[in-house]
Amino acid sequence: MKNTILIFFFLLIGFKTIAQETIDVDDIKVHTFVQRKAEPKEGIAGFYQSYSKKFNSSKFSSSTGTLDVRLKFIVEKDGTFSDIQVLNESNEGLGEEAIRVLKTMPAWKPATHKGKIVRSVFRLPMKIRADEKTEKSEEVEEKSLSQVLEKKEAISQTYLKSLDNFLVNTDLFEFRCNCTFVKNDHKKEYRYESQDGFVYYQISIEKKDAKEAEQTINDVKSNMINQGFIVSEIQLSGNKAVELTINTRGYGPYGKSKMIILYNEGYFIGIIISSEDPQIADAVTEHFKQTFKLKL
């Protein structure tokens, strides 16, 4: 029996906001950046579970065991989806299946901007892995918590020893990791991936005035607290920052994400560190906080 594990990485949940870019569609604005993004009514984890149960991966094959697809769509004011597009797919027909399932999902909470409900663009990157689930694997899942934690602790220690291998050094910041550069979008968004593919980093930097940044941070904190996520006050590179812990355990390489947001010298900085293994995510984030330096 195949069990489809669906992986959604909601990049920049809630914090890449305020700045507004719009396009006109039939004289109705479709917002790219909003103060509060559209989201599933049942919450992110609930959406994952419902979507994964409906997705049929049995007709697709992959040498790596992972299927990749990215969708782009508009969330209407009533929360329904329109203009669904496939931006890329690793297998022919994968996007069609992704669209089919999305059309069966309940309407979302629409985005809001400046106190008004608005239409908004949403980009949804997904990784899908079809795993054989046998009785033996189910028995493995029943291992004691202590055994699981012991194994994960060993993995985390291995990562800790390798995190000083490489110095990421840009004009805006630096930090140490065992990662390689992946992408730079218009010199505002930097992406890195650990050499074994277990950890993902994303750093976004954009100009904002102090009042605008403060409002953004307060909105994000409120939104995350309402969703039951952990919110903490920390120090990063000598600056006051907010750390958010987002758990979506059981959904592949983005099972746990750490988000850090802060404001410094006219710039709003958003950082995401994600891993399938919660302890690796925690360990890497702690190391990142010790080595990260802003150059603004």
N, C-alpha and C positions, 0 to 999 in steps of 0.2 A: 504494500500500500504506500502510495507516495504522499508525502506531506510537504506541501509547498510553503517555503519560508519566504515571506516578502519583506524586503528591506527598503524602507523609506529613509532618506536623509534629508530632513527639513532644514536646509541650509539657512542660517541666520534667522531662526525662529524669533519673530517679534522685535529684534533689535535693529535690523536694517530698515529704519523707518523714517518718517517725517518728510525727508526730501521727496518731492513728488515729480514723476515723469508721466505724462499722459498722452494718449493718442485718441483720436476721435473715431468712433464707430457709430454711424447713423446719428451723429450729433450728440452722442452720449459718451461721456468721458470714461475711459477704462484706465484705472490707476495701476501703475507698476509698483510704486512705493506708497505705503499707507501707514497710519499710526497704529492700527490694529489689523493684523492680517486675517484673512478668512481661515476658518478652521473647522474640523469635524465637530458636530454637536456631541458625539459620544466620546470625544477626546481622541488624542492621537493613538494611544494604545488600542482602544476599541476599534478605531478605523482600520488599523493594521490587521487585527484579528479577523474582522469581517471580510476585508479585501482578500486576505490570503486564502480563506476558505473557498472563495469563489473563483480564484485564479487557477486555470488549468495549464500546468507546465508539462504535462505528460507528452505533449506532441512536439516539444522542443528538446534539442540536445546541445550540449556544450562540452568541449574538451576540458574546460576548467570547472565545470559544474555550476557556473554562475551565468545568469542571463541579465543583460543590462538594457534598460529602456528609459527614456526621458520624455515626459509629456509636458505640454504647455496648454493651458486652458483658461477660460474666463469664469470666475465665480460671480454669478449674477446677484442682484440685490436680494432675490428670494433664496439664495444659497444653491441654486441649481447650476449645472455646468454647461458651458457652450463653447463653440469654436475649439474643440479638443484637437490638438495636433501632436504628432509624433516628431520630436526633434531628432532623436536617434534611437536605433535599436540594434542589438548585437545579433539577433536572429530574425530572418524574414518572417513576418506574421506576428512577431512578439508584440509590436505596438498595437496591432489590431485587437489582440486579446486584452491588452492593458486598457484600451479604450472601452471594450465591451464591458469589462468588470466595473470600470469607473461609472459608466452610465447606469449601472444597477445600484449604486451606492446612494444612501440617503443624502438629502440636501445638507450643505454645511451652514455654519454661521457666516454670514457675509462680512466682508471687510468694512471697517469704518475709518473715516478720515475727517478730522476737524468736526467731530460730533455728528457726522452724517453717514448713513449707509451708502456704500459705493460699489460699483462694479470693479473688479480687480483681476489682474493677471496673476496666475500661479504657475510656477514651474516645479514639476515633481520628478526628481531623479529616483530611479528604483533599481535595485539589484534583486534578482529572484533566483533562489536556489532550490532545486527539487531534490530532496533527500529521501532515501529509502528508510522507512521507519519500521523496524522489526521488533518482535517481542524482546529480543536481546538488547536492542537499543533502549527500549522502555525500562528494562531492568537496570541499565546503566544510569538512567535518569534518577533512579531511586537510591543512588549512593548517598551515604550520610553527608550532611552539610559540611562536616569537618573534613572529609576526604576531598570534597570539591574545593573548599577554601584553601586547603593545603596545596593542591595542584596549582591553583591560580596564583597563590603567593609565590611559588617557585617560578612561574612564568614571569611575574612582575619583577622579581629580583634579577632575572636574566635581562630584562629590558633596562632596568636601572643601570646595569654595568655598561650598556652600549649607548646610553643617551648622550654621552660626551663625545661621541665619534666625529660629529660634523658640526661646524659652526655656520649657521644661517646668518648672513651678514648683508643687510640692505641699507639704503640711505635712511630708512625710517626706523628700523629696529634690528635687533639681533637676538638669537637664542641658540641653544645647543640641542641636538637631537640625533637620532640614527636615521634621519629621513632624507628624501630627495625632493627637489623642486618639481611641481606638477604644472602649475598654471599661474599666470598673473593677468588679471582682467583690468586693463586700463590703469595699471599702477595703483589700483584701489583695493584689490582683493588678491591675496597671495595664498596659494594652496600647496601643501606638502603632504607626502605620504611616507610612512616608515618603509624601510627597505624590504621588509617581509610582508607589507600590506596589512598589518594589524592595527595601525594607528593612522588617523587622518587629522591634519591641522588645516585650519582656515583662518586667516587674519585679514580683516577688512578695516580700512582707514579712510575716513572722509571728513571734510571740513564742515564744522557746525559752530554756531555761536553758543555761548555758555547756557543761555536760557533754553534754547532748542534742545541741546544735549541733555540737560537736566530733566526736561519733560520726557524725552525719549527713555531715559534710564528709569524714571518713575513708572512710566507706562509698562515697560518690560517687567519690572519687579512685580507690579500689581497683577499683570497677566499671568506670570509664572506661578505666583503664590495661589491665585485662583484655580490654577490647573493642578495644584498639589505638588509642584516641584520645589526642591530645596534651594533657598536663596540665602547667600552669605555675603557679608562685607569683608573684603580682603585688601591687602596692599600689593600692588604690582608695579615694579620699576619706580618705587617711591611715590606712587599715586594711589589715591583711594579708588577702589574698583568694586564691582559687584560680580559674584560668582554664582552661576546657576547650574544645578545638577539635573540632567534630564535622563531618566531611565526608560528605555524601551526594550528591556531585556528579552531575548529570544528572537530578535529580528536581525540576525547577522552582524556584519561588521560595524553597524552603528548602534549596537545594543546600549551603550551608555555614552552620553555626551556631556562635556563640561563647557559651559559658555562663560566667558568673562567680558564684561563691558566696562569702559571707563572713558573719561574725558580729560584731555591734556592739551594745553596751549592751542586752543582753537580746533582740535581734532577729536572726533569721536572714533573710538577703537573698539572693534568687536572681534572676539577670538573664540573659535570652537575647536575642541580636541575630542575626538571620538574613537571608540574601540569596541569590538565585540565583547571583550573581557572587561568587566567593571573594574577589577583591581588594576589592570593595565592602564585603563583610562585615568584612574585616581593617581597612580604612581607617575605616569607621564606628565599629568597636569601639575603635580607638585614639583617635579623637576623643572618643568617649563617656567613656573612662577619664580624659581630660584635663578634661572639663567636669562630670562627675557629682559631686555633693556630697550627702552624707547630712545630715539635719537632726535625727536622733534624739538 
